[in-house]
Amino acid sequence: MSDDQDQQTAIEAAIARMVANGRLSRRDFLKRAGRGGAYVGGALSISAFLAACGISPAASNTPAATATPSASTEPTPVPTPAGQLNFANWPLYIDTDDNDSTKHKTIEDFTAATGIKVKYTEAVEDNQSFFGTIQPDLSAGNDTGWDLMVLTDWLIGKMVGLNFLETIDIPGLVPNFAAHGGDKYKNPSYDANNMHSVPWQSGITGIAYNPKLTKRELTSFEDLFDPAFKGKVGMFTEMRDTMNLALLGIGVKPLDATVDDAKRAQQKLLDQANAGIVRQYYDNSYTDALAKGDLWATMAWSGDVFQLQFDNPDLKFVVPKEGGILWVDNMCIPAKAQHPIDAQAMMNFVYQPDIAAQITEWVNYICPVPEAQAIIKQHAKDAADGGDQETADYLNAVADSPLVFPTADMLNNLYSYKVLSEDEESQWNDLFQQVVQG
């Protein structure tokens, strides 16, 4: 058997896994993946497709069982990527050229490695508004125009329930996630067995504070209720963050929360507001108030605090002893996407540890690939050896920060958002609006 035939067998095995798992009909797979063994003029050869999918051609040389075909048997078409990817992400959420914000080395490296051309758009400003732009097409069974999107875990759970996401083939097409993804990100509550999503980056909702102003260390959710901090505490306008953290504060794991538990969490927040402890309910603007000293303590997102610490090393971030929220922004494929194989090639590509390190060095959120930490440390050493101590210091700060590579103790005390039913979401929103509006 020739090398190309061996490689074709490897791809066929990947297809078989998807079909056997009920993830996609074979005809639909072939229709949307494209046909033919090789592309001409910049698209993929079989070997390039195998590389993009994490299948080693060398590993495919194991002799396979063969049968003598009848004279009428035609070769099975080999699915390949279409060579195009429409990718929707959040602003400033990938490595970006300092001199040209439209250039991203990770995207360029992906195209060079796979031949897939990427239209990369910073189209996601927030989950709700972006979902509103694609929901009509998804409900009608139409293509949204996107092949790959980055959305937060609670919305992933909602879209899974609505059958709005394509399934993905981790063993066959995204094996780098299985090999290099952190254990904390596998089989999440919002997407069992990662059938529809793999993480892009993540972060923690916890507490930030300035010990020079609080005059003591903070360790608990209860510290946000200290009368000594009256008028100097910030809370979030984001319902899911505030309600889920408040649930942890009263001893309830979010995934177990009932509506009655949500009412108890609401009362806790009402007591805090009525006592005048809350200065304001903030969106992202809380960072300015914290930096200026208007806030002594506040709910906070870990990635924001990491950035603030470069200007003010006094600032601290803590996961409350009652627990914090691990939020995860995930790559996913909308139903009826035109280029799902290309999308999975990108998923697989960014789970190479060196590529994960490249992204993390720029965005500074929690990296889902633990091996990237050692690579960033090596990059720091290389910079120092080359005389660039400023870059070395920065990269060491990234690699050493528990806000980018959390400790095991931190990870063990982090919980996911509760995925709400429509009725629960309506009730939780009503409860929270009573808090924010007074």
C-alpha positions as CSV (number, residue, x, y, z in Angstrom):
1,M,0.0,0.0,0.0
2,S,1.3,3.5,-0.9
3,D,2.0,6.2,1.7
4,D,-1.0,8.2,0.3
5,Q,-3.2,5.2,0.7
6,D,-2.0,4.8,4.3
7,Q,-2.7,8.4,5.0
8,Q,-6.1,8.1,3.4
9,T,-6.8,5.2,5.8
10,A,-6.0,7.4,8.8
11,I,-8.5,10.0,7.6
12,E,-11.1,7.4,7.0
13,A,-10.6,6.2,10.5
14,A,-11.3,9.7,11.8
15,I,-14.5,9.9,9.7
16,A,-15.6,6.5,10.9
17,R,-15.3,7.7,14.5
18,M,-17.5,10.7,13.8
19,V,-20.1,8.6,12.0
20,A,-20.0,5.8,14.6
21,N,-20.5,8.3,17.4
22,G,-23.6,9.7,15.6
23,R,-21.9,13.1,15.3
24,L,-22.4,13.4,11.6
25,S,-23.7,11.5,8.7
26,R,-21.1,10.3,6.2
27,R,-22.8,12.0,3.3
28,D,-23.1,15.3,5.2
29,F,-19.4,15.0,6.3
30,L,-18.2,14.6,2.7
31,K,-20.5,17.3,1.4
32,R,-19.3,19.9,3.8
33,A,-15.6,18.8,4.0
34,G,-15.1,18.8,0.3
35,R,-13.9,15.9,-2.0
36,G,-10.6,14.9,-3.6
37,G,-7.2,13.7,-2.3
38,A,-5.4,17.0,-2.8
39,Y,-5.9,20.7,-3.5
40,V,-4.1,22.7,-6.1
41,G,-3.0,26.3,-5.8
42,G,-2.6,26.8,-2.0
43,A,-5.1,24.3,-0.6
44,L,-4.2,21.2,1.3
45,S,-2.5,17.9,0.3
46,I,-3.4,14.8,2.2
47,S,-0.2,15.1,4.3
48,A,-1.1,18.7,5.2
49,F,-4.6,17.7,6.3
50,L,-3.2,15.0,8.4
51,A,-0.8,17.4,10.0
52,A,-3.6,19.9,10.6
53,C,-5.6,17.2,12.3
54,G,-2.8,16.0,14.4
55,I,-2.5,12.6,12.6
56,S,1.1,11.7,12.0
57,P,1.7,10.2,8.5
58,A,4.5,8.1,10.0
59,A,2.1,6.6,12.5
60,S,-0.3,5.6,9.7
61,N,2.2,3.1,8.2
62,T,0.9,0.2,10.3
63,P,-0.4,-2.3,7.8
64,A,-4.2,-2.3,7.7
65,A,-6.5,-5.2,6.9
66,T,-7.4,-5.1,3.2
67,A,-10.0,-6.8,1.1
68,T,-10.0,-7.4,-2.7
69,P,-12.5,-4.9,-4.1
70,S,-14.9,-5.8,-6.9
71,A,-14.3,-4.3,-10.3
72,S,-17.1,-1.8,-9.8
73,T,-15.8,-0.4,-6.5
74,E,-14.8,3.2,-6.8
75,P,-12.2,4.9,-4.4
76,T,-13.9,6.5,-1.4
77,P,-13.6,10.3,-1.6
78,V,-11.2,11.7,1.0
79,P,-12.5,14.7,2.9
80,T,-10.2,17.6,3.1
81,P,-10.5,21.1,4.6
82,A,-12.1,23.6,2.2
83,G,-9.1,26.0,2.7
84,Q,-11.2,28.8,4.3
85,L,-12.2,29.7,7.8
86,N,-14.4,32.5,9.1
87,F,-13.4,33.1,12.7
88,A,-15.3,35.4,15.2
89,N,-13.5,36.3,18.4
90,W,-13.4,39.0,21.1
91,P,-11.3,42.1,20.7
92,L,-7.6,41.9,21.8
93,Y,-7.9,38.2,22.4
94,I,-5.1,36.9,20.2
95,D,-1.4,37.9,19.7
96,T,-1.4,41.1,17.7
97,D,1.3,43.0,15.8
98,D,2.1,46.2,17.7
99,N,2.5,48.0,14.4
100,D,-0.5,46.5,12.7
101,S,-3.6,45.4,14.6
102,T,-4.9,43.4,11.7
103,K,-1.9,41.0,11.8
104,H,-1.8,38.0,14.1
105,K,1.2,35.7,14.0
106,T,-0.9,32.7,15.2
107,I,-3.2,33.2,12.2
108,E,-0.3,33.6,9.8
109,D,1.4,30.5,11.3
110,F,-1.8,28.5,10.9
111,T,-2.2,29.4,7.3
112,A,1.4,28.6,6.6
113,A,1.1,25.2,8.2
114,T,-2.3,24.2,6.7
115,G,-3.0,26.3,3.6
116,I,-6.3,27.4,5.2
117,K,-7.0,31.1,4.7
118,V,-8.6,32.8,7.7
119,K,-10.9,35.8,7.8
120,Y,-10.4,36.8,11.5
121,T,-13.0,39.3,12.9
122,E,-13.3,40.8,16.3
123,A,-17.0,40.4,16.1
124,V,-17.9,39.4,19.7
125,E,-18.4,42.4,22.0
126,D,-20.5,40.5,24.5
127,N,-22.2,37.1,24.6
128,Q,-25.8,38.3,24.5
129,S,-25.5,40.8,21.7
130,F,-23.5,38.4,19.5
131,F,-25.9,35.6,20.1
132,G,-28.7,37.9,19.0
133,T,-27.0,38.4,15.6
134,I,-26.8,34.6,15.0
135,Q,-29.9,33.3,16.7
136,P,-32.3,34.0,13.8
137,D,-30.2,32.0,11.4
138,L,-29.6,29.2,13.9
139,S,-33.3,28.9,14.6
140,A,-34.1,28.8,10.9
141,G,-31.5,26.1,10.2
142,N,-29.3,28.5,8.2
143,D,-25.6,29.1,8.0
144,T,-24.6,32.0,10.2
145,G,-21.6,32.9,8.1
146,W,-19.2,31.9,10.9
147,D,-17.2,28.6,11.0
148,L,-15.6,29.2,14.4
149,M,-16.7,31.4,17.3
150,V,-15.4,32.1,20.8
151,L,-18.2,32.2,23.4
152,T,-18.4,31.9,27.2
153,D,-19.2,28.6,28.9
154,W,-22.8,29.5,30.0
155,L,-23.8,30.4,26.5
156,I,-22.1,27.2,25.2
157,G,-24.4,25.2,27.5
158,K,-27.4,27.1,26.3
159,M,-26.6,26.6,22.7
160,V,-25.9,22.9,23.3
161,G,-29.4,22.5,24.7
162,L,-30.8,24.3,21.6
163,N,-28.9,22.0,19.2
164,F,-27.2,25.2,17.8
165,L,-23.6,23.8,17.8
166,E,-21.9,21.2,15.6
167,T,-20.2,18.3,17.3
168,I,-16.5,17.9,17.1
169,D,-14.2,14.9,16.8
170,I,-11.6,15.2,19.5
171,P,-9.8,11.9,18.9
172,G,-9.7,12.2,15.2
173,L,-9.5,15.9,14.4
174,V,-8.5,17.7,17.7
175,P,-6.1,15.2,19.3
176,N,-3.9,18.0,20.6
177,F,-6.6,19.0,23.1
178,A,-6.6,15.4,24.4
179,A,-2.8,15.4,24.6
180,H,-2.1,18.9,25.9
181,G,-5.3,20.4,27.4
182,G,-5.5,20.9,31.2
183,D,-7.5,18.3,33.1
184,K,-9.7,21.1,34.5
185,Y,-11.0,21.8,31.0
186,K,-12.0,18.3,30.1
187,N,-15.6,17.0,30.4
188,P,-17.0,20.4,31.8
189,S,-20.5,20.6,33.2
190,Y,-21.7,22.9,30.4
191,D,-20.5,20.5,27.6
192,A,-20.2,16.9,28.5
193,N,-17.0,15.3,27.1
194,N,-16.3,18.5,25.1
195,M,-18.6,17.3,22.4
196,H,-19.1,20.8,21.1
197,S,-16.3,23.0,22.4
198,V,-12.7,23.3,23.6
199,P,-11.4,26.3,25.6
200,W,-9.7,29.3,24.0
201,Q,-8.7,31.1,27.2
202,S,-10.2,31.4,30.7
203,G,-10.2,33.5,33.8
204,I,-11.3,33.7,37.4
205,T,-14.0,35.8,39.1
206,G,-12.7,36.6,42.6
207,I,-11.7,39.5,44.7
208,A,-9.1,42.2,44.0
209,Y,-8.0,44.6,46.7
210,N,-5.3,47.1,47.8
211,P,-3.9,46.1,51.1
212,K,-2.5,49.6,51.7
213,L,-6.1,50.8,51.8
214,T,-7.9,47.8,53.4
215,K,-5.1,47.6,56.1
216,R,-5.4,43.8,56.1
217,E,-5.4,40.8,53.9
218,L,-8.6,39.6,52.4
219,T,-9.5,35.9,52.2
220,S,-13.3,35.6,52.2
221,F,-16.4,36.6,50.3
222,E,-17.5,38.1,53.7
223,D,-14.7,40.7,53.4
224,L,-16.9,42.4,50.8
225,F,-19.4,43.0,53.5
226,D,-17.1,44.6,56.1
227,P,-18.7,47.9,57.4
228,A,-15.1,49.3,57.6
229,F,-15.1,49.3,53.8
230,K,-18.4,51.2,53.6
231,G,-18.7,53.0,50.2
232,K,-15.4,51.4,49.0
233,V,-16.6,48.0,47.7
234,G,-17.3,47.3,44.0
235,M,-19.7,44.6,42.7
236,F,-20.5,43.6,39.1
237,T,-23.5,44.5,36.9
238,E,-23.0,41.1,35.3
239,M,-25.8,38.9,36.8
240,R,-24.1,35.5,36.4
241,D,-20.8,36.6,38.0
242,T,-22.4,38.3,41.0
243,M,-25.2,35.7,41.7
244,N,-22.9,32.7,41.3
245,L,-20.2,34.3,43.6
246,A,-22.9,35.2,46.1
247,L,-24.1,31.6,46.1
248,L,-20.6,30.4,46.9
249,G,-20.5,33.0,49.6
250,I,-23.5,31.4,51.3
251,G,-22.1,27.9,50.9
252,V,-24.0,26.8,47.8
253,K,-22.2,25.3,44.8
254,P,-23.7,27.0,41.7
255,L,-24.4,23.8,39.9
256,D,-26.6,22.7,42.8
257,A,-28.4,26.0,43.3
258,T,-32.2,26.1,43.3
259,V,-34.3,29.2,42.9
260,D,-34.7,29.3,46.7
261,D,-30.9,29.4,47.0
262,A,-30.8,32.3,44.5
263,K,-33.3,34.2,46.6
264,R,-31.0,33.7,49.7
265,A,-28.1,35.0,47.6
266,Q,-30.2,37.9,46.6
267,Q,-31.0,38.8,50.2
268,K,-27.3,38.7,51.0
269,L,-26.6,41.2,48.3
270,L,-29.5,43.4,49.3
271,D,-28.2,43.5,52.8
272,Q,-24.8,44.6,51.5
273,A,-26.4,47.4,49.3
274,N,-28.8,48.6,52.0
275,A,-25.8,49.0,54.4
276,G,-24.2,51.4,52.0
277,I,-21.1,49.1,51.6
278,V,-21.3,49.0,47.8
279,R,-19.9,52.1,46.1
280,Q,-21.3,51.1,42.7
281,Y,-22.2,48.1,40.4
282,Y,-19.6,48.1,37.7
283,D,-18.9,46.9,34.2
284,N,-15.3,46.8,33.0
285,S,-14.9,50.3,34.4
286,Y,-14.2,48.9,37.9
287,T,-10.5,48.7,36.9
288,D,-10.3,52.4,36.7
289,A,-11.9,52.8,40.1
290,L,-9.6,50.2,41.6
291,A,-6.5,51.8,40.1
292,K,-7.4,55.3,41.3
293,G,-8.1,54.0,44.9
294,D,-11.8,54.8,44.8
295,L,-12.3,51.1,45.5
296,W,-10.5,49.3,48.3
297,A,-11.9,45.9,47.4
298,T,-14.0,44.7,44.6
299,M,-15.2,41.7,42.6
300,A,-12.7,41.3,39.8
301,W,-11.6,39.3,36.8
302,S,-8.1,37.8,37.1
303,G,-6.9,38.9,33.7
304,D,-7.7,42.5,34.5
305,V,-5.8,42.4,37.8
306,F,-2.7,40.9,36.2
307,Q,-2.5,43.8,33.8
308,L,-3.1,46.4,36.6
309,Q,-0.3,44.9,38.7
310,F,2.3,46.1,36.2
311,D,1.4,49.7,37.2
312,N,0.5,49.0,40.8
313,P,2.2,45.9,42.3
314,D,0.4,46.5,45.6
315,L,-2.8,45.2,44.1
316,K,-3.7,41.7,45.0
317,F,-6.2,39.1,43.6
318,V,-7.6,36.3,45.7
319,V,-9.9,33.4,45.2
320,P,-12.2,33.6,48.3
321,K,-12.0,30.6,50.6
322,E,-15.6,29.9,49.8
323,G,-14.7,29.5,46.2
324,G,-14.4,31.5,43.0
325,I,-15.8,31.2,39.4
326,L,-13.7,29.7,36.6
327,W,-15.2,31.1,33.4
328,V,-14.1,29.6,30.1
329,D,-14.3,31.2,26.7
330,N,-14.6,28.3,24.2
331,M,-14.1,27.7,20.6
332,C,-17.2,26.3,19.0
333,I,-18.8,25.7,15.6
334,P,-22.3,26.9,14.8
335,A,-24.7,24.5,13.3
336,K,-24.6,24.4,9.5
337,A,-21.2,26.0,9.4
338,Q,-19.7,25.7,5.9
339,H,-16.1,24.8,7.0
340,P,-16.3,22.6,10.1
341,I,-13.2,20.7,9.2
342,D,-11.2,23.9,8.8
343,A,-12.5,25.0,12.2
344,Q,-11.3,21.8,13.9
345,A,-7.9,22.2,12.3
346,M,-7.7,25.6,14.0
347,M,-8.8,24.1,17.3
348,N,-6.1,21.5,17.0
349,F,-3.4,24.0,15.9
350,V,-3.7,26.3,19.0
351,Y,-3.4,23.3,21.3
352,Q,0.2,22.9,20.3
353,P,2.1,24.1,23.4
354,D,4.3,26.5,21.5
355,I,1.3,28.1,19.9
356,A,-0.6,28.3,23.2
357,A,2.4,30.0,24.7
358,Q,2.5,32.5,21.8
359,I,-1.1,33.5,22.4
360,T,-0.8,33.6,26.2
361,E,2.3,35.8,26.1
362,W,0.1,38.4,24.5
363,V,-3.4,38.1,26.1
364,N,-2.3,37.2,29.7
365,Y,-5.5,35.2,30.5
366,I,-5.4,31.7,31.9
367,C,-3.8,29.3,29.4
368,P,-5.6,26.0,28.9
369,V,-2.3,24.3,28.0
370,P,-0.1,23.8,31.2
371,E,2.9,22.9,29.1
372,A,3.0,26.4,27.7
373,Q,4.4,27.7,31.0
374,A,7.8,26.1,30.6
375,I,7.9,27.4,27.0
376,I,7.3,30.9,28.2
377,K,10.0,30.5,30.8
378,Q,12.4,29.4,28.0
379,H,11.4,32.4,25.9
380,A,12.3,34.6,28.9
381,K,15.7,33.0,29.3
382,D,16.3,33.4,25.5
383,A,15.4,37.1,25.8
384,A,17.7,37.6,28.8
385,D,20.6,35.8,27.0
386,G,20.0,38.1,24.1
387,G,20.3,41.2,26.3
388,D,16.6,42.1,26.3
389,Q,16.0,42.1,30.1
390,E,12.8,44.1,29.9
391,T,11.2,41.4,27.7
392,A,12.6,38.7,29.9
393,D,11.1,40.3,33.1
394,Y,7.8,40.6,31.4
395,L,7.7,36.9,30.2
396,N,8.8,35.7,33.6
397,A,6.0,37.7,35.2
398,V,3.5,36.0,32.8
399,A,4.9,32.5,33.4
400,D,5.1,32.9,37.2
401,S,1.7,34.5,37.7
402,P,-1.0,32.3,39.3
403,L,-3.5,34.5,37.4
404,V,-2.2,33.0,34.1
405,F,-1.1,29.5,35.4
406,P,-3.2,28.9,38.5
407,T,-1.9,26.7,41.3
408,A,-3.6,23.4,42.0
409,D,-5.1,24.7,45.2
410,M,-6.7,27.6,43.2
411,L,-8.1,25.3,40.5
412,N,-9.6,23.0,43.1
413,N,-11.6,25.8,44.6
414,L,-13.1,27.1,41.3
415,Y,-16.6,26.4,40.1
416,S,-18.4,26.8,36.8
417,Y,-21.5,29.0,36.2
418,K,-24.8,27.2,36.5
419,V,-26.3,26.7,33.1
420,L,-29.8,28.2,33.6
421,S,-33.1,27.1,32.0
422,E,-35.1,29.8,30.4
423,D,-37.4,29.9,33.5
424,E,-34.4,30.0,35.9
425,E,-32.7,32.7,33.9
426,S,-35.8,34.9,34.0
427,Q,-36.2,34.5,37.7
428,W,-32.5,35.1,38.4
429,N,-32.5,38.2,36.3
430,D,-35.6,39.5,38.2
431,L,-33.9,38.9,41.5
432,F,-30.7,40.5,40.5
433,Q,-32.3,43.6,39.0
434,Q,-33.9,44.3,42.3
435,V,-30.4,44.4,43.8
436,V,-28.9,46.6,41.2
437,Q,-31.8,49.0,40.9
438,G,-32.3,49.3,44.6
